[in-house]
Amino acid sequence: MRVMISERGNKFKVIEHIILKNFWEYYVLENEFEEDKDLGYAYVMGFENEFGYFTYNEITPYIMSRTSDLTDIMPAQGFEWEDK
């Protein structure tokens, strides 16, 4: 887990990074209210960059890269890692 900070100073705990075959990137965020293990919450960089819910079941066939080792992962555009 790494903390990503927005340009406005908001902090988000990133627990996983996923890249789909269409090169959309999912910065999966820790979600305290999550009970359904198929449902995730992420900052998604795609056609539009936005926060939102997704289902792992829906994106799994399109996953090209998936890791929880965020050591060598760049932060999302407009963000930086807290521990840089």
Secondary structure, 3 states (H helix, E strand, C coil): CEEEEECCCCEEEEEEEEEECCCCEEEEECCCCCCCCCEEEEEEECCCEEEEEEEHHHHHHHEEEEECCCCCCCCCCCEEECCC
